[in-house]
């Protein structure tokens, strides 16, 4: 385990190799795919005091973990490496959508009676698929950009403000894009329900981020010590389409 954390500012020399980056990437992609498969299209509700039912998307219980991992990626490894992970997740979502479409479209074997249930679970329309991918792309890049820029502005202080602030922006965009694009005008999704779910998703995801701040601190601190680096995006091209910079400048710890 490395005991010294070296400050790295993007812009000069080749970056060090990392031991845990691929594992964090795998966790990010796994949670992203499972959240989209299992919970994206199901609205649920909680009963508020007074008997009012407040609706929310069921996937909100686990999907925010991907944003927490996104925060960890950007904070520890920098925006350029987080960008690679976001594009990897985007590609995985695209493959999942194509695979689901092909498997659902294949004719069922004689005697198998599960086609209707299979279509119900995995037969999302391309409208939902595209809405999910657009929301993920915009939300994750916004989340990573805000956190990286705030880290430079705050000189690495107030991690809680960076993680929560980036989530407010990223998750807000994600919810605002996904639900109107996916469900506007569909039966069972009146306009007031869509906006109620958008608002509840935004609030719940941000609350999750705030509640899990101690866990985020522990994970980031442990990774920085084990990797021996603390990356600052002072010379990074923040375009989502830029090639990852292969240079960085070691600075004072």
QUICORSUL-V488427 format. One record per backbone hydrogen bond with DSSP energy under -1.0 kcal/mol. NH is the residue of the N-H (numbers start at 1). CO is the residue of the C=O. If there is no record, write none. Layout:
BEGIN
NH|CO / NH|CO
END
This chain:
BEGIN
6|228 / 8|230 / 9|249 / 10|232 / 13|248 / 24|20 / 25|21 / 26|22 / 27|23 / 28|24 / 29|25 / 30|26 / 31|27 / 32|28 / 33|29 / 34|30 / 35|31 / 36|32 / 37|33 / 38|34 / 39|35 / 44|56 / 46|54 / 48|52 / 51|48 / 54|46 / 56|44 / 58|42 / 59|39 / 60|57 / 61|58 / 62|59 / 63|59 / 65|62 / 66|63 / 68|64 / 69|65 / 70|66 / 71|67 / 72|68 / 73|69 / 74|70 / 75|71 / 76|72 / 77|73 / 78|74 / 82|78 / 83|79 / 84|80 / 85|81 / 86|82 / 87|83 / 88|84 / 89|85 / 90|86 / 91|87 / 92|88 / 93|89 / 94|90 / 95|91 / 96|92 / 97|93 / 98|94 / 99|95 / 100|96 / 101|97 / 102|98 / 103|99 / 104|100 / 105|101 / 106|102 / 112|109 / 118|114 / 119|115 / 120|116 / 121|117 / 122|118 / 123|119 / 129|125 / 130|126 / 131|127 / 132|128 / 133|129 / 134|130 / 135|131 / 136|132 / 137|133 / 138|134 / 139|135 / 140|136 / 141|137 / 142|138 / 143|139 / 144|140 / 145|141 / 146|142 / 147|143 / 148|144 / 149|145 / 150|146 / 151|147 / 152|148 / 153|149 / 154|150 / 156|151 / 157|154 / 162|158 / 163|159 / 164|160 / 165|161 / 166|162 / 167|163 / 168|164 / 169|165 / 170|166 / 171|167 / 173|169 / 174|170 / 175|171 / 176|172 / 177|173 / 178|174 / 179|175 / 181|177 / 182|178 / 183|179 / 184|180 / 186|183 / 189|186 / 194|190 / 195|191 / 196|192 / 197|193 / 198|194 / 199|195 / 200|196 / 201|197 / 202|198 / 203|199 / 204|200 / 205|201 / 206|202 / 207|203 / 208|204 / 209|205 / 210|206 / 211|207 / 212|208 / 213|210 / 216|212 / 217|213 / 218|214 / 219|215 / 220|216 / 221|217 / 222|218 / 223|219 / 224|220 / 225|221 / 226|222 / 227|223 / 228|224 / 230|6 / 232|8 / 234|232 / 242|239 / 248|13 / 249|9 / 251|7
END
